[in-house]
Amino acid sequence: MTRPTLIINAKLIDPAKGKVEDGAILFTETILDIGAVKSAPDGAEIIDADGAHVAPGLIDMRVVIGEPGAEHKETFKSAGRAAAAGGVTTLVMMPNTAPVIDDQSLVDFVLRRAPVRAGGVRILPAAALTKGLDGALMTEIGLLAEAGAVMFTNGDRPIADSRVLRRALSYATAFDALVAHRPEDPFLAEGGVMHEGELAARLGLPGIPAAAELIMAERDLTLAELTGGRLFMDMVSSAQTLPALQRAKARGVNAVASVNVHHLVLNENDVDGYRTFAKLSPPLRSEDDRVALADAVRTGLIDVIVSGHDPRPAEDKRLPFEEAAFGAVGLETLLPGALTLHHKGEIGLNQLFRALTLRPAEILKVPQGRLIKGAPADLALIDIGAPFKLDSDTLKSKSNNSPFDEKVLQGAVKRTFVGGKQVYPT
């Protein structure tokens, strides 16, 4: 049995209550008491938070891990270390491995191997929506869900054939399965390497228009309305998409959306100078887009903030801009990146942690993400104001392709617990 732990003199962030309150929290594997805790059991470890914040552990709904098939990029072990250091206690692993996670045996492989290798961090497998992620033949959603897949997605390969996505959404309703889809028209986006606009023209780089996202988002929302399926709009990046999402939600469409933390903090100007570490998919867009996305998180129109963690070795990023790979690591920078919005006064702590903890838990239908008695003791002790300059070479991921490299951030994780067990530092 896990030794009881009591954290005192803390500021408790409870996004379910919408409050930040002074208090203490007592836990073993689950939360035993919270608020004005009067006593602790004999032998309990007592931690003085000294005014630091305690929040539910972060739940990251979009993480690429190289294992199996590309262990040089990331393994369960390195991803677990990076997650724990970033206060992430649960993550959803994308299916674009080698082989692709498109049958029950591979879901079972993740569920059996990850807990052993990831140092206690919870890794939940997302399964492929189509066989081999080829966008043509739908996978066996029912069997994969029964095996333990928590979500179905084609990752960074949008499904162009509307009939295929309609069938998948319709079939998924029988199992109440969550279908995630990146809204991007692959034909309009083909060949583009950054946001289409004045800066792209000046740099002489082919652009990806915001319309590529809007067109596909409108289609996806229409299909979700037609089928009644649960749609998760994966990593919205453009202000143009937001009115379509708002109208759909107002009509009762069963749709939720996420945004990559990089799109909330950075913009296309971070690509200036041909900075390949800021080459992302979808691309960083204008400052107007960034502000609109942050406001959508504040109001709850966008439900979830994700890291978009996509590890790439140096040889894939240190290339001419058009040849460099898309992607950035994000597990360790999800929290301090998101806290930038709090420190700038754009989003309150409760709204921020709602999108990092409670809403992902509600969407995935897991018991984490809450500071209530009986909930799993997945917790992060955070010094919200601690400043540091990010040195990507010190990241615990096997790859260090971070667009936050050499930027000053605020917010340091002091301790991370999963099921009451301390997983960072270890």
C-alpha positions in Angstrom: 0.0 0.0 0.0 1.2 3.5 -0.8 2.5 5.5 2.2 0.1 8.3 3.1 1.3 11.8 2.1 0.1 15.1 3.4 0.9 18.3 1.5 0.3 21.4 3.7 0.4 25.2 3.1 -0.6 24.8 -0.5 -2.8 26.6 -3.0 -5.3 24.1 -4.4 -6.3 24.5 -8.0 -9.6 22.7 -8.5 -11.0 23.5 -12.0 -14.2 21.6 -11.2 -15.0 24.1 -8.5 -13.5 27.0 -10.4 -11.5 28.1 -7.4 -8.0 28.4 -6.1 -8.1 27.9 -2.3 -5.5 27.7 0.5 -5.4 24.3 2.1 -3.9 20.9 2.4 -4.3 17.5 0.7 -4.0 14.0 2.2 -3.7 11.0 -0.1 -2.5 7.4 -0.7 -3.4 5.9 -4.0 -6.5 8.1 -3.9 -7.3 11.5 -2.3 -8.4 10.9 1.3 -9.1 14.5 2.4 -8.7 17.9 1.0 -9.1 21.5 2.3 -8.8 22.0 6.1 -7.1 18.6 6.8 -7.0 18.3 10.6 -4.6 15.4 11.0 -2.5 12.8 9.2 -2.2 9.1 9.9 0.9 7.9 11.8 3.9 7.5 9.5 2.6 9.9 6.8 5.1 11.9 4.9 4.4 15.6 5.4 5.4 18.0 2.6 5.3 21.8 3.2 4.3 23.4 -0.1 5.3 26.8 1.2 2.6 28.5 -0.9 3.2 26.5 -4.1 0.2 25.2 -6.1 -1.2 21.7 -6.1 -3.2 20.8 -9.2 -4.5 17.6 -10.8 -1.9 16.0 -12.9 -2.0 17.2 -16.5 -3.7 15.0 -19.1 -2.1 15.3 -22.6 -4.3 14.0 -25.4 -1.8 14.1 -28.2 1.7 12.5 -27.8 3.8 10.8 -30.4 6.1 8.0 -29.0 8.5 6.2 -31.3 8.1 2.8 -29.6 7.6 0.5 -31.4 9.6 1.1 -34.5 11.3 4.4 -34.0 12.9 4.1 -30.5 15.6 6.6 -31.6 13.0 9.3 -31.4 11.2 8.4 -28.1 10.6 5.3 -26.0 8.0 4.6 -23.3 10.8 5.2 -20.7 12.0 8.5 -22.1 8.4 9.8 -22.7 7.5 8.8 -19.1 10.4 10.7 -17.7 9.6 13.8 -19.8 5.9 13.6 -18.9 6.6 13.3 -15.1 9.1 16.2 -15.2 6.3 18.3 -16.9 3.6 17.4 -14.4 1.8 15.2 -17.0 0.4 12.1 -15.3 -1.7 10.7 -18.2 -1.0 10.9 -21.9 -2.7 9.6 -25.0 -0.3 7.9 -27.4 -0.8 8.4 -31.1 -1.0 5.3 -33.3 1.6 6.3 -35.9 4.2 3.8 -34.8 5.8 1.0 -36.9 3.7 -1.1 -37.2 0.7 1.2 -36.9 -1.6 0.6 -33.9 -4.5 -0.8 -35.9 -5.2 -4.1 -34.3 -5.9 -5.5 -30.9 -2.5 -7.0 -30.3 -0.7 -3.7 -30.7 -3.2 -2.0 -28.3 -2.5 -4.8 -25.9 1.3 -4.4 -26.4 1.1 -0.7 -25.3 -1.1 -1.5 -22.3 1.2 -4.2 -21.1 4.6 -2.7 -21.9 4.0 1.0 -21.2 3.3 0.7 -17.4 6.5 -1.2 -16.9 8.7 1.2 -18.9 7.1 4.6 -18.3 7.9 4.9 -14.6 4.3 5.1 -13.5 3.0 7.7 -15.9 -0.3 6.5 -17.4 0.0 5.9 -21.2 -3.3 5.3 -23.0 -3.3 4.1 -26.6 -5.2 5.7 -29.4 -5.8 3.4 -32.2 -5.7 4.1 -36.0 -9.0 5.1 -37.5 -8.1 3.5 -40.8 -5.8 0.5 -41.6 -2.2 1.6 -41.9 -3.4 5.2 -41.6 -4.0 5.1 -45.3 -7.4 6.8 -45.1 -9.3 4.1 -47.0 -10.2 1.0 -44.9 -11.8 1.6 -41.5 -10.3 -0.3 -38.6 -12.3 -2.6 -36.3 -13.3 0.2 -33.9 -15.4 -2.1 -31.6 -12.7 -4.7 -31.1 -10.0 -2.0 -30.6 -12.2 -0.2 -28.1 -12.8 -3.5 -26.2 -9.0 -4.0 -26.2 -8.5 -0.7 -24.5 -8.1 2.0 -27.2 -9.4 5.3 -25.8 -9.6 7.2 -29.1 -9.4 6.7 -32.8 -7.4 8.9 -35.1 -5.5 9.1 -38.3 -2.9 11.3 -36.7 -1.3 13.8 -39.0 -2.8 12.2 -42.1 -6.3 13.7 -42.6 -8.9 11.5 -44.3 -9.8 13.1 -47.6 -12.6 10.7 -48.5 -15.8 12.0 -46.8 -17.5 8.6 -47.1 -14.7 6.9 -45.1 -15.0 9.5 -42.3 -18.8 9.3 -42.3 -18.7 5.5 -42.0 -16.2 5.7 -39.2 -18.2 8.3 -37.2 -21.4 6.4 -37.8 -19.9 3.0 -36.7 -18.2 4.6 -33.7 -21.5 5.7 -32.3 -22.3 2.0 -31.5 -19.4 2.0 -29.1 -19.6 5.6 -27.9 -16.0 5.8 -29.3 -14.2 9.2 -29.7 -13.0 10.0 -33.2 -10.2 12.5 -33.5 -9.5 14.2 -36.8 -7.0 16.9 -37.9 -9.0 19.4 -39.9 -6.7 20.1 -42.9 -7.5 19.8 -46.6 -4.5 17.8 -47.8 -4.7 19.2 -51.3 -4.7 22.8 -50.3 -2.0 22.1 -47.8 0.2 20.1 -50.1 3.7 21.4 -50.4 3.2 24.1 -47.8 5.7 24.5 -45.0 4.4 27.5 -43.0 1.4 29.8 -42.6 0.4 31.4 -45.9 0.8 35.2 -45.5 3.1 38.1 -46.0 6.0 36.6 -44.0 5.9 33.4 -46.1 6.0 35.5 -49.2 9.0 37.5 -47.9 10.9 34.3 -46.9 10.1 32.7 -50.2 8.4 29.7 -48.6 5.3 28.0 -49.8 2.4 28.5 -47.4 -0.5 26.6 -46.0 -3.7 28.7 -46.0 -6.0 28.9 -43.0 -8.8 28.0 -45.5 -7.3 24.5 -45.6 -8.3 24.0 -42.0 -11.7 25.8 -42.3 -12.9 23.8 -45.3 -12.1 20.5 -43.6 -13.5 21.6 -40.2 -16.8 22.5 -41.8 -17.0 19.1 -43.4 -16.0 17.2 -40.3 -18.6 19.1 -38.2 -21.3 18.4 -40.8 -20.5 14.7 -40.8 -20.6 14.7 -37.0 -24.0 16.3 -37.1 -25.2 13.8 -39.7 -24.0 10.7 -37.9 -24.3 11.8 -34.2 -20.7 10.6 -33.7 -18.3 12.0 -31.1 -15.9 14.3 -32.9 -12.6 15.6 -31.5 -11.2 18.4 -33.7 -7.5 17.9 -33.3 -5.2 20.9 -32.9 -7.2 23.9 -34.3 -4.8 26.6 -35.4 -6.9 29.3 -37.1 -9.3 32.0 -36.0 -11.3 31.3 -39.1 -12.3 27.9 -37.8 -13.7 29.1 -34.5 -17.1 30.5 -35.7 -17.8 27.2 -37.4 -17.1 25.3 -34.2 -19.2 27.7 -32.2 -22.2 27.4 -34.6 -21.9 23.6 -34.5 -21.8 23.5 -30.7 -24.8 25.8 -30.6 -26.7 23.3 -32.8 -25.9 20.5 -30.4 -23.2 18.8 -32.5 -21.2 16.3 -30.4 -17.9 18.0 -31.0 -15.0 19.1 -28.9 -11.7 20.7 -29.9 -8.0 21.0 -28.9 -5.3 23.5 -29.5 -1.5 22.9 -29.4 0.1 24.9 -26.7 2.7 26.3 -29.2 -0.2 27.9 -31.1 -1.3 29.7 -27.9 2.1 31.2 -27.1 4.0 31.5 -30.4 3.1 32.9 -33.9 4.5 32.9 -37.4 7.2 35.4 -36.5 8.9 32.6 -34.5 9.7 31.0 -37.9 11.4 34.1 -39.1 15.1 33.4 -39.7 14.1 30.0 -41.0 13.9 28.5 -37.5 13.1 24.9 -38.2 12.4 24.1 -34.5 9.3 26.2 -35.0 8.2 24.3 -38.1 5.0 22.7 -37.0 1.9 21.0 -38.5 -0.5 22.8 -38.4 1.8 25.8 -38.9 2.2 28.6 -36.4 -0.2 31.3 -37.7 -0.6 35.1 -37.2 -0.7 36.9 -33.9 -4.5 37.6 -34.5 -5.0 33.8 -34.7 -3.0 33.3 -31.5 -5.0 35.8 -29.6 -8.3 34.3 -30.9 -7.3 30.8 -29.9 -6.3 31.9 -26.4 -9.7 33.6 -26.0 -11.4 30.5 -27.2 -9.7 28.5 -24.5 -10.7 31.2 -21.9 -14.4 30.9 -22.9 -14.4 27.1 -23.2 -15.0 27.1 -26.9 -11.8 25.2 -27.3 -11.9 22.4 -24.7 -8.4 21.0 -24.4 -4.8 22.2 -24.6 -2.3 19.5 -25.9 1.5 19.4 -26.2 1.5 18.1 -29.7 4.6 16.2 -28.6 6.3 15.0 -31.8 10.0 14.2 -31.1 12.4 14.5 -34.1 16.2 13.9 -34.0 18.5 16.7 -34.9 19.2 15.3 -38.3 15.6 15.7 -39.2 15.3 19.3 -38.0 18.8 20.9 -38.8 18.1 21.1 -42.5 17.0 23.8 -45.0 13.5 24.9 -43.9 11.6 23.2 -46.8 13.4 19.9 -46.2 13.1 19.9 -42.3 10.5 17.7 -40.6 7.5 19.1 -39.0 7.1 18.7 -35.2 8.2 19.7 -31.8 8.6 18.1 -28.4 6.2 19.4 -25.8 5.7 17.2 -22.8 8.1 19.1 -20.5 7.0 22.5 -21.8 3.2 22.1 -21.9 2.7 23.5 -18.4 5.2 26.4 -18.5 4.1 27.3 -22.0 0.5 27.3 -21.0 1.3 29.3 -17.9 2.6 32.1 -20.1 -1.0 32.9 -20.9 -1.8 33.2 -17.1 1.2 35.5 -16.5 0.2 37.7 -19.4 -3.3 38.0 -18.0 -5.0 36.3 -21.0 -6.4 33.2 -19.3 -7.1 32.6 -15.6 -5.6 29.6 -13.7 -8.9 27.8 -13.4 -9.7 28.1 -17.2 -6.2 27.1 -18.0 -6.2 24.0 -15.8 -9.7 23.1 -16.9 -8.3 22.7 -20.4 -5.2 20.8 -19.1 -6.9 18.4 -16.7 -10.7 18.4 -16.2 -11.9 18.6 -19.8 -9.5 15.9 -21.1 -10.6 13.6 -18.2 -14.3 14.2 -19.0 -13.8 13.6 -22.8 -11.8 10.5 -22.2 -14.2 9.4 -19.4 -11.4 8.7 -16.9 -11.5 9.5 -13.1 -8.4 11.7 -13.1 -8.3 15.5 -13.5 -10.1 16.4 -10.3 -9.2 17.3 -6.7 -12.0 15.5 -4.9 -12.1 12.7 -2.3 -11.8 9.3 -3.9 -10.2 10.5 -7.1 -6.9 9.0 -8.1 -4.0 10.9 -6.5 -2.5 12.1 -9.7 -1.1 15.4 -8.7 1.5 18.1 -9.6 3.1 20.4 -7.0 4.0 23.6 -9.0 5.9 26.8 -8.4 3.8 28.9 -10.7 6.1 31.9 -10.8 9.5 30.2 -11.0 11.4 31.6 -14.0 13.9 29.7 -16.1 15.5 29.8 -19.5 14.8 26.7 -21.4 17.9 24.7 -22.6 16.5 22.1 -24.9 19.7 20.0 -24.4 18.5 19.3 -20.8 15.1 18.0 -21.8 14.4 14.4 -20.7 12.9 13.5 -24.1 15.3 11.6 -26.4 14.8 14.5 -28.9 15.2 18.2 -28.1 13.4 19.9 -31.0 11.6 22.6 -28.9 10.6 26.0 -30.4 10.9 27.3 -26.8 14.6 26.7 -26.8 16.4 29.7 -25.2 13.1 31.4 -24.2 12.4 32.4 -20.7 9.4 30.6 -19.2 7.7 30.6 -15.8 6.4 27.6 -13.9 8.4 24.7 -12.5 7.1 21.3 -11.4 8.5 20.5 -8.0 6.9 17.1 -7.6 4.6 14.8 -9.6 2.6 11.9 -8.1 0.7 9.2 -10.0 -1.6 7.1 -7.9 0.0 8.6 -4.8 3.5 7.5 -5.8 6.1 10.2 -6.5 7.3 9.8 -10.0 9.2 13.1 -10.2 11.8 13.7 -8.9 12.9 10.1 -8.4 
